[in-house]
Amino acid sequence: MRIPTRAEVDAFCGSPTTLYQRVAGVAAPVLLLGTIVYLLLRLPHLPAQIPSHYNAAGEIDGYSGRGSLLVMPVIGLVTVAVIAVTARFPKSWNTGVRLTAINRVRVYRLMRDLMAELRLAIALMFGGFAIYHSTLPQHFSGGVTAAMFLLPAIPLARYYIRLRRAR
């Protein structure tokens, strides 16, 4: 299966990729790659075993090798790549509304914005989590966990609000 070019996707969606979408498409993997570089530079200065899991009270209840810090940004890179490939197949998108000749261009633009914002949110979530974890917190704050998992919810909520207006 051939991946469509950006021009083909633009033509199908009825509008060009915006600067915002292109910047987000580049920024997300750059943030994650930067996180990996930072962690690789920091790894030699960390103890061989680092906290890897915390219980509901935020107390350490598991340890792993320091290399385990790289897992989160790598998962983030894979996730961002999957979203980037999905963005090239607009026929597969579940937009949440019936497409009509009147709303088609606007809905596809909103979907493309959503995918761009999700890539950024995922990069911030996985990269931020790994960097925070590299500080070796002795107690894991529930606020950090909540913030990390709320990041992807923000673009989704924004999309659905904008989508309701676009109907």
For each residue, the residues with C-beta under 8 A, 3 or more apart:
1:
2:
3: 85 88
4: 8 9 12 88 89
5: 8 9
6: 9 10 17 88
7: 10 11
8: 4 5 11 12
9: 4 5 6 12 13 17 87 88 90
10: 6 7 13 15 16 17
11: 7 8 14
12: 4 8 9 90 91 108
13: 9 10 90 105 108 109 112
14: 11 104 105 108
15: 10 105 108 109
16: 10
17: 6 9 10 21 22 112
18: 21 22 109 112 113
19: 22 23
20: 23 24 113 116
21: 17 18 24 25 112 113 115 116
22: 17 18 19 25 26
23: 19 20 26 27
24: 20 21 27 28 116 117 119 120
25: 21 22 28 84 87 116 119
26: 22 23 29 30
27: 23 24 30 31 120 123
28: 24 25 31 32 80 119 120 122 123
29: 26 32 33 77 80 81 123
30: 26 27 33 34
31: 27 28 34 35 120 123 124 127
32: 28 29 35 36 73 76 77 80 123 126 127
33: 29 30 36 37 73 77
34: 30 31 37 38 127
35: 31 32 38 39 73 76 126 127 130 131
36: 32 33 39 40 70 73 74 77
37: 33 34 40 41
38: 34 35 41 42 131 134
39: 35 36 42 43 69 70 73 130 131 134
40: 36 37 43 70
41: 37 38 44
42: 38 39 45 46 134
43: 39 40 46 66 67 69
44: 41
45: 42
46: 42 43 50 66 69 134 136
47: 50 66 136
48: 65 66
49: 63 64 65 66
50: 46 47 63 64 65 66 68 69 133 136
51: 54 60 62 63 133 136 137 138 140
52: 62 63 64 68
53: 60 61 62
54: 51 58 59 60 61 62 139 140
55: 58 59 61
56:
57:
58: 54 55 139 140 141 142
59: 54 55 139 140
60: 51 53 54 63 138 140
61: 53 54 55
62: 51 52 53 54
63: 49 50 51 52 60
64: 49 50 52 68
65: 48 49 50 68
66: 43 46 47 48 49 50 69
67: 43 70
68: 50 52 64 65 71
69: 39 43 46 50 66 72 130 133 134
70: 36 39 40 67 73 74 130
71: 68 74 75
72: 69 75 76 126 127 129 130 133
73: 32 33 35 36 39 70 76 77 126 127 130
74: 36 70 71 77 78
75: 71 72 78 79 126
76: 32 35 72 73 79 80 122 123 125 126 127
77: 29 32 33 36 73 74 80 81
78: 74 75 81 82
79: 75 76 82 83 122 126
80: 28 29 32 76 77 83 84 119 122 123
81: 29 77 78 84 85
82: 78 79 85 86
83: 79 80 86 87 115 118 119 122
84: 25 80 81 87 88 115 119
85: 3 81 82 88 89
86: 82 83 89 92 93 115
87: 9 25 83 84 90 112 115
88: 3 4 6 9 84 85
89: 4 85 86 92 93
90: 9 12 13 87 93 108 111
91: 12
92: 86 89
93: 86 89 90 108 111
94:
95: 99 107 108 111 163
96: 160 163
97: 103 107 163 166 167
98:
99: 95 103 104 107
100: 103 104
101: 104
102:
103: 97 99 100 106 107 166 167
104: 14 99 100 101 107 108
105: 13 14 15 108 109
106: 103 109 110 166
107: 95 97 99 103 104 110 111 163 166
108: 12 13 14 15 90 93 95 104 105 111 112
109: 13 15 18 105 106 112 113
110: 106 107 113 114 159 162 163 166
111: 90 93 95 107 108 114 115 159
112: 13 17 18 21 87 108 109 115 116
113: 18 20 21 109 110 116 117 159 162
114: 110 111 117 118 155 156 158 159
115: 21 83 84 86 87 111 112 118 119
116: 20 21 24 25 112 113 119 120
117: 24 113 114 120 121 154 155 158 159
118: 83 114 115 121 122 152 155 156
119: 24 25 28 80 83 84 115 116 122 123
120: 24 27 28 31 116 117 123 124 155
121: 117 118 124 125 151 152 154 155
122: 28 76 79 80 83 118 119 125 126 151 152
123: 27 28 29 31 32 76 80 119 120 126 127
124: 31 120 121 127 128 151
125: 76 121 122 128 129 148 149 151 152
126: 32 35 72 73 75 76 79 122 123 129 130
127: 31 32 34 35 72 73 76 123 124 130 131
128: 124 125 131 132 148
129: 72 125 126 132 133 144 148
130: 35 39 69 70 72 73 126 127 133 134
131: 35 38 39 127 128 134 135
132: 128 129 135 137 144
133: 50 51 69 72 129 130 136 137
134: 38 39 42 46 69 130 131
135: 131 132
136: 46 47 50 51 133
137: 51 132 133 140 141
138: 51 60
139: 54 58 59
140: 51 54 58 59 60 137 144 145
141: 58 137 144 145
142: 58 145 146
143: 146 147
144: 129 132 140 141 147 148
145: 140 141 142 148 149
146: 142 143 149 150
147: 143 144 150 151
148: 125 128 129 144 145 151
149: 125 145 146 152 153
150: 146 147 153 154
151: 121 122 124 125 147 148 154
152: 118 121 122 125 149 155 156
153: 149 150 156 157
154: 117 121 150 151 157 158
155: 114 117 118 120 121 152 158 159
156: 114 118 152 153 159 160
157: 153 154 160 161
158: 114 117 154 155 161 162
159: 110 111 113 114 117 155 156 162 163
160: 96 156 157 163 164
161: 157 158 164 165
162: 110 113 158 159 165 166
163: 95 96 97 107 110 159 160 166 167
164: 160 161 167
165: 161 162
166: 97 103 106 107 110 162 163
167: 97 103 163 164
